[in-house]
């Protein structure tokens, strides 16, 4: 009997009609395993995962394989996005057993007590790719469990011990400023100077590393740091990884030149890339980078937003059973959507070729030549080309919209929405678009209304009008707090800062690991799993401890409360020795180390936020890239002033000079004289 029909996860619901006797994760499954003395087959994936779909079609829809699983195993399905706490444990075990490699679908075999004794990934129906067939694997493991169960149980205990060790650094110490130098050296050595990005195919965007390099450039004036960022962002913008007509980015590129993406689009990638493009725009004033950020944010609003105002997880790579079919074009389909006078030249611009640049004769839209070079080559006026591109882009988008869309994973996750809140709050500040501010405020309001328990604890996920009841993990807390802090720096609403502080008290109370000083991934009162992991390394999204450390260090400067600095340093100390050896494994934590070793400016504007001079001050402080400052606007009087001063006590004595909006700049324990002229502030910031 398949037991998935009542679940909320889109991934589990995709498997509800399999002949496999699936259980969701829970006591019922493990009780059955103990009663029947059978090992557990645990399959972990997510609903937009291409190879998860492949393994389902090949194996989980097979009556023969379903019968083997029914006879010899208790089978459990888990959505890694819904239960990252479970995925963390068994992915770590997979990497221990597979020389550091991991991925989804994850195929784990456990004792009835949930300890892993064998973990792999995708297994084909017939031996191929150097892997045994799934059928042979099942038969061999079933035989081993019958004949040598004690050996498997002993092995599982050793694997769990290794998992606990690998998620708990044995090399503590505060990361040094030299860690930043080493990180730059590693990134420079792996940078592809022609195509951008780091390493060889497959290439991932590595947004967090780009953020670090922008700060490196800001601190040291290192031109090479900025060059690597610009090359990477420009090449990705022109590549097939970037949806040239719809906006947004795919997960990664299977080649080294960003042409052929793995077509799934994930919320977190697009939030992180938006942040990178926005910060690069502040550095370079390159309007194209601002446009890419806008297009990405507008894609999310158009295609990934729930009517409630929160954002879904992502879109599949496949449609109609084929990867990329929704996004690709034949010459005939392309030309039929456009006026004859422009279709040929735009086909050359977007690389739509006879025979295609991808499989099945399809072409992936990309931009082989920058627009200015293309105009020179084709003897076209750049303004005319831009007009054609805008008109053609909308026509192609309309035509594409009539195709069968990829599957949409319509879960709402707190951590991913926290990251998206960061992107929209920063966009509201940097681009000045009220739509983005409204979006950020709506995300915050949704999460505060829908993803809290009555007792004030946070929840991880929501779908179709209901939360799942799954408790929030450390990443949910840290990323949502970061998002609220970015929104506070946009609106200066004291309730937001108060909520950030409350979330960090929840982390300290329920997640603090006394052995390391860092935060465990799950709360001390949450469900008991095979072991409790601690997340240090950054993955596709920043790690909970990296975000917590960086945010705590920033809070110390906003509030003047040293306990937040001490907590942030305590977290960095827990894994700083590992960072000193291999810093690029911790790209977001590098932002915290950069902050720790930088001179931080505290800026307070005393004035009505709507006053024209206050707005001019804000523009001067927000237009350039100033990553090492904290900024607050405090009203000259009223309850809003009192609420902020209760949170930022050092601002109590700061007053508007002669009733005019006034800026106070403090840095390195010294404050400038009050500033009332915008020109004076601009000069000091240079």
KOLLUMLO-253320 format. One line per field, with one value per residue (C-alpha): x, y, z; residue number from 0. Coordinates in nm, 4 decimals. Layout:
<atoms>
X	[X ...] .
Y	[Y ...] .
Z	[Z ...] .
seq	[NUM ...] .
</atoms>
This chain:
<atoms>
X	[0.0000 0.1434 0.0932 0.1926 -0.1447 -0.2087 0.1252 0.1723 0.5094 0.4828 0.7709 0.5989 0.2738 0.4554 0.5192 0.1747 0.0739 0.3954 0.3496 0.6200 0.4835 0.6095 0.5931 0.6536 0.9266 0.7913 0.7427 0.5087 0.7776 1.0478 0.8060 0.7229 1.0935 1.1525 0.8484 0.9446 1.3214 1.3809 1.6247 1.4913 1.5317 1.5327 1.4925 1.5539 1.4951 1.2966 1.0238 1.2281 1.5154 1.5758 1.7505 1.4869 1.2309 1.4516 1.4856 1.1131 1.0307 1.2918 1.2560 0.9775 0.7119 0.8336 0.6119 0.9115 1.1213 0.8219 0.7767 1.1445 1.1118 0.7898 0.9440 1.2844 1.2615 1.0524 1.0590 1.0542 1.0284 1.1645 1.1568 1.5001 1.3602 1.0852 1.3163 1.6703 1.7448 1.7060 1.8859 2.1858 2.2556 2.2313 2.3978 2.6940 2.6979 2.6841 2.9822 3.1737 3.1139 3.1616 3.4846 3.3090 3.0503 2.6791 2.3611 1.9989 1.8227 1.9890 1.9486 2.0240 1.9883 1.9344 1.8965 1.5508 1.7032 1.7682 2.1493 2.2905 2.5045 2.5092 2.4394 2.4545 2.2720 2.1093 2.1065 1.9982 1.7650 2.0512 2.4241 2.5620 2.7621 2.9895 2.7024 2.5243 2.1599 1.9120 1.7677 2.1073 2.1764 1.8480 1.9063 2.2630 2.1673 1.8709 2.1058 2.3603 2.0883 1.9744 2.3215 2.5388 2.3162 2.5604 2.8289 2.5919 2.4833 2.8463 2.9243 2.6275 2.7529 3.0940 2.9344 2.7232 3.0313 3.2068 2.9046 2.9062 3.2794 3.2624 2.9864 3.1737 3.5031 3.7955 4.0041 3.8718 4.0254 3.9314 3.9876 4.2674 4.2856 4.5278 4.2319 4.0915 4.4189 4.4222 4.0612 4.1429 4.4435 4.2309 3.9600 4.2111 4.3768 4.0452 3.8953 3.8222 3.9493 3.7737 3.4268 3.4149 3.3220 3.5451 3.6717 3.5563 3.2201 2.9702 2.9774 2.7709 2.7135 2.9080 2.7273 2.8691 3.2269 3.1423 3.0132 3.3411 3.5443 3.3468 3.4364 3.7965 3.7994 3.6365 3.8880 4.2088 4.1408 4.2294 4.1405 4.1737 3.8933 3.6552 3.7671 3.6745 3.3315 3.2599 3.3756 3.1622 2.8473 2.8739 2.9322 2.6461 2.4184 2.4879 2.4776 2.2008 2.1979 2.0213 1.6665 1.7113 1.3424 1.1842 1.4502 1.5938 1.8751 1.8898 2.0621 2.4001 2.5689 2.6728 2.9496 3.2225 3.0760 2.7332 2.5555 2.3697 2.2059 2.0476 1.7175 1.5597 1.5123 1.5424 1.4287 1.7512 1.9802 1.7838 1.7762 2.1530 2.2299 2.0091 2.2124 2.5398 2.4215 2.2890 2.6164 2.8189 2.5971 2.6768 3.0485 3.0498 2.7366 2.6804 2.3128 2.2976 2.3688 2.0793 1.8616 1.9563 1.8635 1.5285 1.4528 1.5325 1.3121 1.0324 1.0589 1.0107 0.7081 0.5562 0.6207 0.7121 0.4867 0.1962 -0.1154 -0.0445 0.2777 0.5360 0.7535 0.7576 1.0641 1.1250 1.0469 1.1461 1.3973 1.1633 0.8395 0.6616 0.9273 1.2165 1.4721 1.4720 1.1838 0.9939 1.2888 1.4345 1.3544 1.3688 1.4379 1.0822 0.9183 1.1426 1.0847 0.7104 0.6769 0.8534 0.8108 1.0010 1.2112 1.3726 1.3547 1.6737 1.8919 1.7569 1.8144 2.1806 2.1824 2.0311 2.2194 1.9174 2.0779 1.9776 2.0545 2.0525 2.3149 2.1592 2.0037 1.7017 1.7892 1.6877 1.8634 1.9109 1.8864 2.2181 2.4177 2.7508 2.8533 2.7970 2.5316 2.7781 2.9982 2.6946 2.5705 2.9087 2.9249 2.5700 2.5806 2.2767 2.1874 2.2085 1.8827 1.7032 1.8429 1.7234 1.3734 1.3661 1.4843 1.2149 0.9366 1.0686 1.1298 0.7676 0.6417 0.8634 0.7582 0.3917 0.4522 0.6451 0.3679 0.1367 0.3640 0.3245 0.5106 0.7560 0.6308 0.6104 0.7128 0.4674 0.6054 0.6948 1.0089 1.1032 1.4789 1.4457 1.1888 1.4226 1.6891 1.4358 1.3412 1.7082 1.7051 1.3884 1.4854 1.8262 1.6640 1.4213 1.7163 1.9479 1.6993 1.4388 1.1454 0.8406 0.7177 1.0208 0.9695 0.6050 0.7155 0.9722 0.7202 0.4670 0.7178 0.7965 0.4304 0.3449 0.6231 0.5326 0.1658 0.1879 0.5148 0.4971 0.3370 0.1058 0.3969 0.6184 0.8379 0.9186 0.8013 0.9835 0.7279 0.3817 0.1762 -0.1758 -0.2945 -0.1489 0.1827 0.3320 0.3938 0.7639 0.9759 1.2169 1.5855 1.8785 1.8970 1.5336 1.6083 1.9331 1.8172 1.4843 1.6615 1.9019 1.6062 1.4322 1.7540 1.7855 1.4250 1.4962 1.7851 1.5361 1.2402 1.3900 1.0809 1.1856 0.9533 1.1740 1.4932 1.3142 1.2071 1.5628 1.6863 1.4073 1.4957 1.8558 1.7421 1.5485 1.8670 2.0649 1.8062 1.7214 2.0127 2.3308 2.5754 2.7765 3.0609 3.1423 2.9748 2.7992 2.4332 2.3123 2.1007 1.7977 1.6559 1.7382 1.3706 1.3058 1.2513 1.5335 1.7177 2.0138 2.2466 2.2490 2.4504 2.6067 2.6146 2.9413 3.0156 2.8169 2.6284 2.3760 2.2596 2.4675 2.5110 2.3093 2.6202 2.7821 2.4692 2.4248 2.7864 2.7747 2.4380 2.5396 2.8571 2.6468 2.3935 2.6730 2.7326 2.3637 2.2812 2.6155 2.5667 2.8896 2.7114 2.6254 2.9875 3.0926 2.8354 2.9407 3.3084 3.2224 3.0598 3.3539 3.5917 3.4103 3.5259 3.7819 4.0750 3.9136 3.8529 4.2173 4.3103 4.0369 3.8552 3.6676 3.4611 3.3102 3.2335 2.9568 3.1478 3.4197 3.1796 3.1748 3.5556 3.5810 3.3506 3.5492 3.8739 3.7329 3.6824 3.3063 3.1210 2.8092 2.5771 2.2746 2.0529 1.8329 1.5406 1.2005 1.2483 1.0181 1.2131 1.3856 1.7234 1.6932 1.6190 1.9247 2.1397 2.0004 2.0728 2.4330 2.4715 2.2951 2.4154 2.7807 2.8900 2.9512 2.9436 3.1092 2.8518 2.5320 2.2718 1.9742 1.7273 1.5857 1.2951 1.3695 1.0821 0.7832 0.7221 0.9229 1.2301 1.1789 1.1336 1.4557 1.6580 1.5521 1.7201 2.0087 2.0925 2.4028 2.1741 1.9945 2.1978 2.1966 1.9745 1.8842 2.0941 1.8736 1.5812 1.7453 1.8121 2.1568 2.4038 2.6360 2.9303 3.1285 3.4188 3.7014 3.5645 3.5673 3.2779 3.2758 3.1068 2.7371 2.6727 2.3817 2.4920 2.4646 2.7801 2.9821 2.8590 2.9416 3.2936 3.3508 3.2300 3.4806] .
Y	[0.0000 0.3351 0.5845 0.9114 1.0375 1.2343 1.4181 1.7881 1.7675 1.7884 1.5410 1.2813 1.3349 1.2669 0.9154 0.8469 0.6203 0.4162 0.0444 0.0758 0.0443 0.3883 0.5227 0.8874 0.9397 0.8606 0.6152 0.3900 0.3021 0.2236 0.0294 -0.1861 -0.2383 -0.3553 -0.5823 -0.7492 -0.7286 -0.5657 -0.2965 0.0391 0.1701 0.5501 0.7475 1.1225 1.3693 1.6755 1.7472 1.9436 1.6911 1.5488 1.2270 1.1701 1.1595 0.9227 0.6784 0.6939 0.6053 0.3324 0.1725 0.2998 0.2499 -0.1085 -0.3800 -0.6141 -0.3711 -0.2755 -0.6427 -0.6727 -0.3666 -0.4955 -0.8323 -0.7289 -0.3664 -0.0993 0.1877 0.5535 0.8632 1.1994 1.5422 1.6892 2.0423 1.9639 1.7689 1.9068 1.7783 1.4193 1.4882 1.6408 1.3173 1.0770 1.3079 1.3341 0.9532 0.9364 1.1672 0.9619 0.6444 0.7941 0.9935 1.3215 1.2839 1.3227 1.4147 1.3287 1.0945 0.9727 0.5981 0.4955 0.1605 0.1794 -0.0439 -0.0429 0.2069 0.4495 0.4091 0.3992 0.1061 0.1713 0.4977 0.5788 0.7955 0.7089 0.3420 0.2374 -0.0555 -0.2278 -0.2115 0.1077 0.4227 0.1957 0.1277 -0.1970 -0.2325 -0.1305 -0.4836 -0.6442 -0.3935 -0.4722 -0.8471 -0.8195 -0.5985 -0.8220 -1.1233 -0.9448 -0.8469 -1.2101 -1.3598 -1.0970 -0.8433 -0.7907 -0.6717 -0.4207 -0.2921 -0.2520 -0.0722 0.1610 0.2674 0.3514 0.5502 0.7517 0.8270 0.9538 1.1685 1.3308 1.3979 1.5483 1.7901 1.8963 2.0689 1.9356 2.2374 2.5467 2.8928 3.2438 3.2852 3.5303 3.8126 3.5901 3.3563 3.6220 3.6348 3.2576 3.2539 3.5076 3.3000 2.9846 3.1626 3.3250 2.9909 2.8285 3.1221 3.0733 3.3967 3.3324 3.2198 3.3282 3.1087 2.8813 2.5367 2.3282 2.1904 2.1545 2.5179 2.6614 3.0360 3.0604 3.3818 3.3864 3.3801 3.6765 3.8670 3.7969 3.9189 4.2441 4.3052 4.2147 4.4801 4.7335 4.6711 4.6447 4.8045 4.4696 4.5105 4.1370 4.0649 4.2944 4.1582 3.8015 3.9168 4.1155 3.8401 3.5826 3.7950 3.9166 3.5687 3.4213 3.7040 3.6216 3.2443 2.9905 2.9568 3.2950 3.2817 3.5451 3.6209 3.5284 3.6309 3.4181 3.1638 2.7873 2.5768 2.5301 2.4873 2.1436 2.2994 2.5484 2.8397 2.8663 2.7597 2.4409 2.4653 2.2070 2.3796 2.3670 2.7114 2.7333 3.0181 3.0309 3.0563 3.3483 3.5280 3.4869 3.5922 3.8983 4.0005 3.9523 4.1531 4.4328 4.4620 4.4518 4.7291 4.9421 4.8935 4.9430 5.1497 4.9064 4.9516 4.6077 4.4462 4.6391 4.5218 4.1562 4.1937 4.3477 4.0770 3.8094 3.9644 4.0150 3.6494 3.5442 3.7716 3.6398 3.2667 3.1687 3.3789 3.2373 3.4589 3.4966 3.6819 3.4145 3.2374 2.8780 2.6553 2.6309 2.4898 2.1578 2.1103 1.8727 1.9229 1.6576 1.4163 1.6052 1.8303 2.1858 2.1457 2.4413 2.6799 2.5818 2.6905 2.5536 2.8084 2.7624 2.8200 3.1188 3.2914 3.2304 3.4253 3.7365 3.9854 3.8719 4.1899 4.1153 3.7372 3.6573 3.9143 3.8299 3.4604 3.5488 3.7629 3.4846 3.2002 3.0187 2.7989 2.5413 2.2127 2.3874 2.4449 2.1785 1.8368 1.7466 2.0323 2.2838 2.6086 2.7558 3.1331 3.2944 3.5992 3.4994 3.8629 4.1619 4.3940 4.6673 4.4219 4.2655 4.6067 4.6908 4.3555 4.3831 4.7620 4.8152 5.1154 5.0073 5.1847 4.9977 4.6666 4.7380 4.8172 4.4957 4.2902 4.4255 4.3655 4.0247 3.9174 3.9767 3.7964 3.4969 3.4948 3.4978 3.2137 3.0123 3.0670 2.8540 2.5514 2.2920 2.4381 2.2457 2.1173 2.3840 2.2937 2.5100 2.4586 2.7687 2.7338 2.9802 2.9778 3.0253 3.3001 3.4649 3.4711 3.6104 3.8775 3.9824 4.0187 4.2296 4.4492 4.5215 4.5858 4.8314 5.0247 5.0110 5.0409 5.2506 5.0485 5.0592 4.7268 4.5543 4.7167 4.6080 4.2552 4.2448 4.3660 4.1092 3.8238 3.9333 3.9677 3.6259 3.4489 3.6188 3.5276 3.1771 3.0250 3.0793 2.8566 2.9961 2.9738 3.1894 2.9172 2.9144 2.6558 2.5380 2.4968 2.5838 2.4729 2.5274 2.7376 2.5328 2.4967 2.1493 2.1552 2.0793 2.2798 2.5339 2.4425 2.6729 2.7880 2.8969 3.1151 3.2608 3.3354 3.4810 3.6994 3.8190 3.9044 4.0977 4.2861 4.3878 4.5055 4.7002 4.8753 4.9694 5.0907 5.1379 4.9857 4.9043 4.6015 4.4346 4.4811 4.3627 4.0475 3.9821 3.9970 3.7638 3.5082 3.5064 3.4423 3.1409 3.0193 3.0671 2.8895 2.5917 2.5437 2.6350 2.3437 2.3696 2.1541 2.3701 2.7030 2.6926 2.6228 2.2694 2.2214 2.1069 2.2328 2.0568 1.9690 1.8548 1.4995 1.2629 1.1532 0.9211 1.2036 1.5822 1.7612 2.1060 2.2934 2.4739 2.4397 2.6529 2.4612 2.5797 2.8262 2.9816 2.7665 2.8458 2.9159 3.1399 3.3561 3.3604 3.4672 3.7485 3.8772 3.8673 4.0648 4.3272 4.3381 4.4225 4.7461 4.8328 4.7710 4.8394 4.5133 4.3156 3.9854 3.9651 4.0134 3.7466 3.5024 3.5698 3.5187 3.2056 3.0545 3.1454 2.9994 2.6652 2.6066 2.8794 2.6405 2.4583 2.7905 2.8829 2.5664 2.5609 2.8959 2.8526 2.5773 2.8544 3.1357 3.3008 3.2690 3.4710 3.7671 3.7318 3.7084 4.0106 4.2025 4.0903 4.2266 4.5446 4.8953 4.9318 5.2616 5.3266 5.5799 5.7404 5.9932 6.1911 6.3215 6.2487 5.9715 6.1511 6.4767 6.5550 6.6049 6.2710 6.1073 6.2741 6.1478 5.7981 5.8118 5.9128 5.6211 5.3624 5.4366 5.3340 4.9900 5.0398 4.6877 4.7772 5.0078 4.9880 5.2541 5.3751 5.6607 5.7813 6.0273 6.3518 6.2862 6.0644 5.6969 5.5744 5.7476 5.5993 5.2479 5.2697 5.4201 5.1331 4.9018 5.1328 5.3086 5.4917 5.7035 5.8531 6.1734 6.2249 6.5154 6.7006 7.0174 7.3266 7.1029 6.9840 6.6173 6.5396 6.2588 6.1138 5.9047 5.6938 5.4651 5.3031 5.4364 5.7976 6.0113 6.2928 6.6226 6.6271 6.6638 6.8671 6.9149 6.6388 6.7588 6.7250 6.3680 6.2770 6.4110 6.2144 5.8910 5.9126] .
Z	[0.0000 -0.1069 0.1795 0.0112 -0.1113 0.2068 0.2051 0.1235 -0.0536 -0.4355 -0.4587 -0.2428 -0.4295 -0.7575 -0.6206 -0.4732 -0.7648 -0.7785 -0.7171 -0.4496 -0.0958 0.0057 0.3592 0.4486 0.7081 1.0531 1.3361 1.1379 0.8851 1.1390 1.3558 1.0536 0.9847 1.3410 1.3455 1.0160 1.0823 0.7441 0.6400 0.5262 0.1732 0.1976 -0.1268 -0.1019 -0.3836 -0.4802 -0.7295 -0.9868 -0.9916 -1.3417 -1.2364 -0.9675 -1.2484 -1.4459 -1.1563 -1.0929 -1.4544 -1.4720 -1.1290 -0.9062 -1.1736 -1.2300 -1.0807 -1.0624 -0.8591 -0.6460 -0.5558 -0.4555 -0.2359 -0.0756 -0.0016 0.1293 0.2522 0.4148 0.1623 0.2693 0.0476 0.1676 0.0040 0.0747 0.0621 0.3096 0.5429 0.5035 0.8549 0.7317 0.4054 0.5872 0.7726 0.4823 0.2300 0.4671 0.4848 0.1043 0.0725 0.3297 0.1286 -0.2207 -0.1967 -0.1337 -0.4079 -0.3484 -0.5268 -0.5831 -0.6010 -0.2841 -0.2255 0.1329 0.3075 0.6826 0.9828 1.1462 1.3921 1.0983 1.0881 0.7289 0.6158 0.2397 0.0558 -0.3129 -0.5628 -0.8946 -0.9924 -1.3441 -1.4238 -1.6083 -1.5241 -1.6832 -1.6043 -1.3990 -1.1579 -1.0795 -1.1729 -0.9059 -0.9120 -0.8460 -0.5701 -0.3956 -0.4169 -0.2845 0.0093 0.0944 0.0969 0.3165 0.5630 0.5880 0.6142 0.7898 0.9646 1.2526 1.0119 0.8552 1.1965 1.3060 0.9799 1.0260 1.3697 1.2216 0.9397 1.1839 1.3920 1.0785 0.9894 1.3322 1.3068 0.9578 1.0595 1.3725 1.3018 1.5018 1.4082 1.5868 1.5782 1.4690 1.0922 1.0245 0.7719 0.5807 0.5204 0.2868 0.0938 0.0595 -0.0575 -0.3280 -0.4399 -0.4679 -0.6649 -0.8986 -0.9694 -1.0610 -1.2521 -1.6222 -1.7764 -2.1083 -2.0020 -1.6397 -1.3482 -1.1470 -1.2396 -1.5318 -1.6379 -1.4879 -1.3798 -1.0989 -1.0541 -0.7235 -0.6267 -0.2737 -0.4054 -0.6286 -0.3253 -0.1471 -0.4461 -0.4593 -0.0937 -0.1666 -0.4377 -0.2040 0.0757 -0.1236 -0.4608 -0.6192 -0.9886 -1.0492 -0.8011 -0.9873 -1.3234 -1.2207 -1.1041 -1.4188 -1.6532 -1.4766 -1.4529 -1.8115 -1.9536 -1.7524 -1.8631 -2.2293 -2.1837 -2.2129 -1.8346 -1.8405 -1.9766 -2.2470 -2.2928 -1.9598 -1.7102 -1.4339 -1.4294 -1.4483 -1.1847 -1.3561 -1.6935 -1.8146 -2.0280 -1.9458 -2.1462 -1.9834 -2.3045 -2.2090 -1.8699 -1.6499 -1.7118 -1.3658 -1.2130 -0.8355 -0.6128 -0.4119 -0.7164 -0.8522 -0.5179 -0.4737 -0.8310 -0.7946 -0.4895 -0.6803 -0.9828 -0.7590 -0.5694 -0.8927 -1.0302 -0.7256 -0.7917 -1.1678 -1.2430 -1.5317 -1.6180 -1.7780 -1.4402 -1.2880 -1.5774 -1.5218 -1.1541 -1.2482 -1.5041 -1.2479 -0.9812 -1.2332 -1.3405 -0.9790 -0.9466 -1.2685 -1.2385 -0.8812 -0.6597 -0.4638 -0.4494 -0.0772 -0.1621 -0.0730 -0.3298 -0.4524 -0.4650 -0.8384 -1.1800 -1.3313 -1.6110 -1.7970 -1.9839 -2.1870 -2.0619 -2.2229 -2.0575 -2.1908 -2.4367 -2.2926 -2.3409 -2.6799 -3.0356 -3.3870 -3.6649 -3.7907 -3.4523 -3.3856 -3.7192 -3.7197 -3.3938 -3.5293 -3.8148 -4.1277 -4.1365 -3.7970 -3.7508 -3.9451 -3.7755 -3.4300 -3.5000 -3.5509 -3.2362 -3.0238 -3.1966 -3.3431 -3.6099 -3.8671 -3.6934 -3.3551 -3.0871 -2.8611 -2.9091 -3.1281 -3.3635 -3.0956 -3.0178 -2.6717 -2.6868 -2.5973 -2.7063 -2.8658 -2.9291 -2.7010 -2.8403 -2.9420 -3.1332 -3.2987 -3.4115 -3.5648 -3.7415 -3.8770 -3.9360 -3.7118 -3.5003 -3.1311 -3.0471 -3.3247 -3.2009 -2.8480 -2.9747 -3.1796 -2.8829 -2.6533 -2.9056 -3.0108 -2.6519 -2.5602 -2.8726 -2.8029 -2.4379 -2.5427 -2.7887 -2.5299 -2.2776 -2.4906 -2.4518 -2.1788 -1.8825 -1.6659 -1.3318 -1.0604 -0.7052 -0.5155 -0.1643 0.0327 0.2469 0.5192 0.4548 0.0790 0.1265 0.3760 0.1046 -0.1429 0.1110 0.1126 -0.2670 -0.2824 0.0132 -0.1424 -0.4815 -0.3211 -0.1737 -0.4740 -0.7607 -0.5822 -0.7164 -0.4853 -0.6295 -0.4827 -0.1426 -0.1424 -0.2347 0.0472 0.3028 0.1796 0.2169 0.5726 0.6599 0.5126 0.7025 1.0296 0.9888 0.8409 0.9598 1.3335 1.5928 1.8591 2.1030 1.8806 1.7299 1.3582 1.1025 0.7915 0.5122 0.3822 0.0854 -0.0477 0.2419 0.5285 0.7040 0.7279 1.1028 1.0383 1.2872 1.1449 1.1356 1.2060 0.8441 0.8527 1.1543 1.0211 0.6661 0.7736 1.0310 0.7595 0.5366 0.8133 0.8863 0.5199 0.5265 0.8456 0.6693 0.3977 0.6063 0.9570 1.1169 1.4765 1.4871 1.2257 1.4249 1.7371 1.5542 1.4350 1.7935 1.9059 1.6375 1.7540 2.1082 1.9757 1.8079 2.1256 2.3409 2.1213 1.8785 2.0657 2.0709 2.3899 2.2566 1.9520 2.0275 1.6906 1.6160 1.5546 1.2441 1.4431 1.7717 2.0963 2.1419 1.7837 1.6570 1.7481 1.4333 1.3783 1.4815 1.5182 1.2529 1.2500 0.9206 0.8503 0.4782 0.2370 -0.0299 -0.2849 -0.0197 0.2600 0.5678 0.8777 1.0865 0.8239 0.7958 1.1724 1.2308 0.9735 1.0928 1.4585 1.3860 1.2051 1.4899 1.7320 1.5406 1.5139 1.8771 2.0418 2.2336 2.2546 2.3194 1.9507 1.8495 2.0979 1.9588 1.6015 1.6844 1.8815 1.5718 1.3478 1.6062 1.5834 1.2253 1.1632 1.1505 0.8598 0.6875 0.7254 0.5338 0.2678 0.2640 -0.0644 0.0972 0.3120 0.0639 0.2637 0.5888 0.4138 0.4294 0.8069 0.8202 0.5911 0.8267 1.1306 0.9868 0.8272 0.9575 1.0077 0.9743 1.1836 1.0221 1.1846 1.0100 1.2464 1.0471 0.9055 0.6480 0.4020 0.4200 0.0858 0.2530 0.4339 0.1009 -0.0552 0.2318 0.1819 -0.1900 -0.1212 0.1200 -0.0982 -0.4498 -0.4021 -0.2816 0.0921 0.2372 0.5671 0.7217 0.9256 0.8574 1.0605 1.0157 1.3468 1.3618 1.5455 1.7855 1.8563 1.9428 1.6441 1.7851 2.1294 1.9873 1.7862 2.0704 2.2945 2.0430 1.9447 2.2738 2.1487 1.9243 2.2252 2.2338 1.8560 1.7518 1.4350 1.4128 1.3882 1.2995 0.9738 0.8885 1.0231 0.9556 1.2199 1.0969 1.3430 1.2541 1.4491 1.7795 1.6531 1.5283 1.2746 1.3460 1.2543 0.8807 0.7464 0.3838 0.1237 -0.0557 0.2648 0.3146 -0.0448 -0.0020 0.3185 0.1578 -0.1277] .
seq	[0 1 2 3 4 5 6 7 8 9 10 11 12 13 14 15 16 17 18 19 20 21 22 23 24 25 26 27 28 29 30 31 32 33 34 35 36 37 38 39 40 41 42 43 44 45 46 47 48 49 50 51 52 53 54 55 56 57 58 59 60 61 62 63 64 65 66 67 68 69 70 71 72 73 74 75 76 77 78 79 80 81 82 83 84 85 86 87 88 89 90 91 92 93 94 95 96 97 98 99 100 101 102 103 104 105 106 107 108 109 110 111 112 113 114 115 116 117 118 119 120 121 122 123 124 125 126 127 128 129 130 131 132 133 134 135 136 137 138 139 140 141 142 143 144 145 146 147 148 149 150 151 152 153 154 155 156 157 158 159 160 161 162 163 164 165 166 167 168 169 170 171 172 173 174 175 176 177 178 179 180 181 182 183 184 185 186 187 188 189 190 191 192 193 194 195 196 197 198 199 200 201 202 203 204 205 206 207 208 209 210 211 212 213 214 215 216 217 218 219 220 221 222 223 224 225 226 227 228 229 230 231 232 233 234 235 236 237 238 239 240 241 242 243 244 245 246 247 248 249 250 251 252 253 254 255 256 257 258 259 260 261 262 263 264 265 266 267 268 269 270 271 272 273 274 275 276 277 278 279 280 281 282 283 284 285 286 287 288 289 290 291 292 293 294 295 296 297 298 299 300 301 302 303 304 305 306 307 308 309 310 311 312 313 314 315 316 317 318 319 320 321 322 323 324 325 326 327 328 329 330 331 332 333 334 335 336 337 338 339 340 341 342 343 344 345 346 347 348 349 350 351 352 353 354 355 356 357 358 359 360 361 362 363 364 365 366 367 368 369 370 371 372 373 374 375 376 377 378 379 380 381 382 383 384 385 386 387 388 389 390 391 392 393 394 395 396 397 398 399 400 401 402 403 404 405 406 407 408 409 410 411 412 413 414 415 416 417 418 419 420 421 422 423 424 425 426 427 428 429 430 431 432 433 434 435 436 437 438 439 440 441 442 443 444 445 446 447 448 449 450 451 452 453 454 455 456 457 458 459 460 461 462 463 464 465 466 467 468 469 470 471 472 473 474 475 476 477 478 479 480 481 482 483 484 485 486 487 488 489 490 491 492 493 494 495 496 497 498 499 500 501 502 503 504 505 506 507 508 509 510 511 512 513 514 515 516 517 518 519 520 521 522 523 524 525 526 527 528 529 530 531 532 533 534 535 536 537 538 539 540 541 542 543 544 545 546 547 548 549 550 551 552 553 554 555 556 557 558 559 560 561 562 563 564 565 566 567 568 569 570 571 572 573 574 575 576 577 578 579 580 581 582 583 584 585 586 587 588 589 590 591 592 593 594 595 596 597 598 599 600 601 602 603 604 605 606 607 608 609 610 611 612 613 614 615 616 617 618 619 620 621 622 623 624 625 626 627 628 629 630 631 632 633 634 635 636 637 638 639 640 641 642 643 644 645 646 647 648 649 650 651 652 653 654 655 656 657 658 659 660 661 662 663 664 665 666 667 668 669 670 671 672 673 674 675 676 677 678 679 680 681 682 683 684 685] .
</atoms>
